[in-house]
Amino acid sequence: MAGIHPWLGLAVIAVCAGAAFTGGYLYWRGRGAGRMTTHLLSLAQTLLVAQVAIGLLLLADDHRAGDELHYAYGTMALGAALVPWFYAPESGPRRLLWFAATTGVAGALAIRAYMTGPA
């Protein structure tokens, strides 16, 4: 399981970047989210949840990160991805902007978590 955690981290970073860019571009163009963008944003959130779950399993198995900030960045990345479920408007283009922006923030925090992980 220790081998999949870094690879899943790279997937989280790539999918979050792609989802944030796609969502931001569609908002800027004045278009709706569409099915593909919705699935991409959902995939980013799902990968973040899976990454944190695997990290918790590794932590329970006495695998520790080299830097304690790794845990803070991972937790904040998951929190950033979940924020729009509480604060975003119910519908409309601003909802897409909320999800795209917070997914971008989650991706940036995932980069920092990846950098502070074990070498």
Residue, then its C-alpha position, 0 to 999 in steps of 0.5 A: m500500500a505504501g507504493i500506491h500512495p505516491w502514485l495516487g498523489l500524482a493522479v490527484i494532482a493531475v486530475c485536480a489541475g485538469a478539473a480546475f482548468t476545465g471548470g474555470y474555462l467553461y465558467w469564463r466562456g459562460r457555458g454550463a458545467g456539462r456532464m464531462t466536467t461534472h464527472l471530472l470534478s467528482l473524480a478529483q474529489t473521489l481521488l482525494v478521499a481515496q488518497v486520505a483513506i490510504g494515508l490513514l491506513l498507512l499511518a495506522d500501519d506505522h508508516r510515517a511521513g518525513d515531515e509533519l506538514h504532510y498531514a496538514y497539507g493532505t487534510m487541507a486539500l481534502g477540506a478544500a475539495l469538500v468546501p463547495w458542498f457547504y458554501a456554493p450556491e444551489s445552482g448556476p454558473r457561480r456553483l461551477l466557479w466554486f467547485a473549479a476554484t476549490t479543486g484548484v486549491a486542493g490540487a495546489l495543496a496536494i502538490r505541497a503534500y506530495m513535496t513533504g511526503p517521504a522520500 
